[in-house]
Amino acid sequence: MTVQSTTLKGLDLLAEIDRLKRARNAVILAHYYQKPEIQDLADFVGDSLDLSRKAAETDAEVIAFCGVRFMAETAKILSPEKIVVLPDMDAGCSLEDSCPPDQFAAFRKAHPDHIALTYINCSAAVKALSDIIVTSSSAKVILDQIPTDQKIIFGPDRHLGGYLARKTGREMLLWPGICIVHQAFSETELLKLKAEHPDAPVAAHPECPPHIIDHADHVGSTRSILDFALMSPATTILVATEPHIIHQMEKAAPDRTFIGVPGGDGNCNCNMCPYMALNTLEKLYVALRDLEPRIELSTEVMARARVPLERMLEMAGRTVGQGDVGAPLLDHPEDIDPAISGD
C-alpha cells in the first residue's frame, strides 16, 4: 500500500488521527521499533504480544497496529471481534518470510516425533501448525517444562533457537530463519564501541548471531533490554537491537547515553528494520479513515493459532497452585504475568 503524502497536503495529521481515533473508537498500538513520532501518539508502546493483550482488554472496536503484519495478526487472533488495521500491508518480517506455511507443514510431516516450539515472529498460518508459541522471554521457561527426551523443532529464528540450545543444553532441530536487522550487526563495529566506551555494558536481543551475543552483558527481549537500560547504573549503554527503542530509553533517562550498535561497516542504516519503517503518519491516517488495509483471517486459522498461544500463556504466565491452571486464559489477561510478553 502506498499513500502519496501530496494528497494529504494541508492536513494536521496529528489532529486528524486523534479525531478519527475517537470517531472509530480505535486504539493505536506502536511497537518499540516504530519511528518516534508514531510511538509518541500511540495509546500503548511495547512488545508485540503485550500490545495485543492490552488492546484485547480495551473496549475499542478498532485496533490500529503500527508494527508488522504478524503482530497485527496476533492482535486479530486475540480480539477476533475487533477490526484490525495495519498502516501498510507490505510491512512484513524476514522471519515470517523465511517460513512459508506449506514448507513448515512439510517439515513437520517429515519429523513426526518432534513437537514444534515456534517463535511468535511468524504468520498466523504457521502458528496454527505449531504446538506451543514462545516469546524470547518465555521460551526458556517453557523449554524447562518439556521432558528432555522430547524432540523439538524450533523456528523460525535459528539464532534465538541456537541461543536457547546453548543456554539450556537442549538439542533442537532449528528452522534456518533469521532477522535481517539483528543479523546485520557488526562485531567489528561493536568492538570499536566497546574500546571507546570500556565501562558501557552491552544489551543485545537473542535474535542476534552468536558473535554479538558473546559480547553482551544482558540478553533479552526488547522490553527486557529497555528495563535493563533503565535499571543499570551505567551512564552509557550499547544497544544491539533495532535502534528506535532508544527513543523510549532517552525519554525515561535523558541524563544517560544510549548508543545503537551499527550494522555493516558502520555507515549503513541496516540496523533499522525496513519493514517497520513502512508505517507512516500519513498511512496511519488513511488506515483509520478507510479502515483499510484490514487483517482478515479465517475462523479456522484463528481458532487453531489460538491453541498454541494459550499453551504458552498457561506454561509461562500462570502461578502454579493458584487454582487457575487449565482455566480459560485470555478471558482474564490481568492474571497473566507481563514478563512473558517480549518478542
C-alpha positions, -999 to +999 in steps of 0.1 A: +000+000+000+014+034-009+000+067+002+010+098-016+015+125+011+007+152-015-029+141-015-030+149+023-014+184+018-027+209+044-040+183+069-030+185+105-022+148+107-019+146+144-052+163+149-069+142+122-055+109+136-068+119+171-102+128+156-105+096+137-094+075+167-122+089+187-148+086+159-138+050+152-134+041+189-099+029+180-068+021+200-034+028+184-006+004+192+031+011+184+060-014+186+093-002+201+108-003+166+084+024+152+095+059+144+094+083+174+065+103+160+044+072+159+054+060+193+046+094+208+010+094+196+002+057+203-020+047+232+003+018+240+040+013+231+056-021+237+064-056+225+041-073+201+023-098+223+020-073+252+004-048+228-021-073+215-031-083+250-035-047+261-057-040+231-078-070+239-085-055+274-099-023+259-134-016+247-120-003+214-138-015+183-108-009+160-071-017+166-046+003+145-014-017+149+018+002+139+041-027+136+044-055+112+019-080+097+024-109+121+019-086+151-014-074+137-025-110+130-018-118+166-040-089+177-067-102+155-064-137+170-067-123+205-095-099+195-114-116+167-144-094+171-124-062+166-114-046+133-075-047+130-058-024+105-021-022+096-010+011+080+010-007+053+002-043+045+037-047+030+052-043+065+062-079+067+091-096+085+121-116+073+114-143+099+079-147+087+090-147+051+116-174+058+090-198+070+062-203+044+033-224+059+034-251+032+071-257+038+067-257+076+039-282+073+061-305+051+090-301+076+067-311+105+054-341+085+090-352+079+097-352+116+065-366+132+083-374+165+091-337+171+069-310+187+071-275+173+080-246+195+075-216+173+087-181+179+058-156+178+075-138+149+057-160+123+025-159+103-009-169+118-009-199+094+024-211+109+011-205+144-018-227+135+007-255+126+026-252+159+023-269+193+035-240+215+042-204+206+071-188+225+084-153+230+121-146+237+112-141+273+090-172+278+110-197+257+134-210+284+106-212+310+086-234+285+116-255+275+123-263+311+088-279+314+093-302+283+107-336+290+144-339+280+137-369+257+110-350+237+124-340+203+118-304+194+116-283+162+123-246+169+116-220+143+117-197+126+147-179+142+178-201+142+198-175+163+172-175+191+170-213+189+207-216+190+210-192+219+184-213+238+201-245+229+234-232+243+217-218+274+197-250+283+219-277+267+188-289+248+193-302+212+167-288+189+161-290+152+163-254+140+145-238+112+170-217+093+154-183+095+170-150+106+160-114+114+178-093+088+182-065+112+198-084+140+219-105+116+234-072+103+251-061+135+288-059+131+312-075+156+340-052+144+319-021+150+308-034+184+343-039+194+352-004+184+324+010+205+335-012+235+370+002+231+357+038+230+333+031+260+351+005+281+326+008+310+295+006+289+275-026+292+261-042+260+224-052+259+215-075+230+185-092+216+187-130+213+179-127+176+215-115+172+241-141+160+265-156+185+294-133+177+273-104+190+257-123+219+291-134+232+299-097+239+267-090+257+262-082+294+225-087+291+205-107+265+167-104+264+136-092+246+130-056+236+112-049+269+139-067+288+166-046+271+146-014+280+143-025+316+180-033+318+190+000+303+169+019+328+180-001+358+217-002+350+239+022+370+260+028+338+259+062+323+264+048+287+249+017+273+254+000+240+222-013+225+222-043+200+187-043+188+166-021+164+177+015+175+142+031+176+138+016+211+164+041+222+136+068+219+119+052+249+152+050+268+160+086+262+126+097+273+128+077+306+165+085+313+175+117+295+207+120+316+222+088+301+237+080+268+224+051+247+243+041+216+229+018+189+253-009+176+259-003+139+254-028+111+277-035+083+307-011+081+290+014+105+279+036+076+247+019+066+211+020+080+209-018+081+204-018+119+170-003+112+140-025+102+129-016+067+095-032+073+088-012+104+098+019+085+069+014+060+044+027+085+040+065+085+016+091+100+001+095+065-006+058+062-020+056+098-044+084+090-056+067+058-060+033+077-082+050+103-101+069+077-108+039+054-104+010+079-081-005+053-058-023+049-075-047+072-063-080+087-086-108+076-081-144+089-103-174+086-122-186+117-103-219+114-068-204+113-076-181+143-090-210+163-060-232+156-035-205+162-051-195+195-044-230+209-005-228+209-008-192+221-029-203+251-005-231+258+023-206+260+003-185+284-006-215+306+030-227+307+047-194+313+021-170+325+004-186+354+014-193+390+010-230+398-011-236+429-034-206+425-062-228+412-063-213+377-042-237+357-065-251+329-089-222+332-097-202+300-067-180+297-072-150+275-105-141+291-086-130+322-055-111+309-049-095+342-038-129+356-010-133+330+025-124+340+036-094+318+072-107+319+064-132+291+054-105+266+087-098+250+094-105+213 
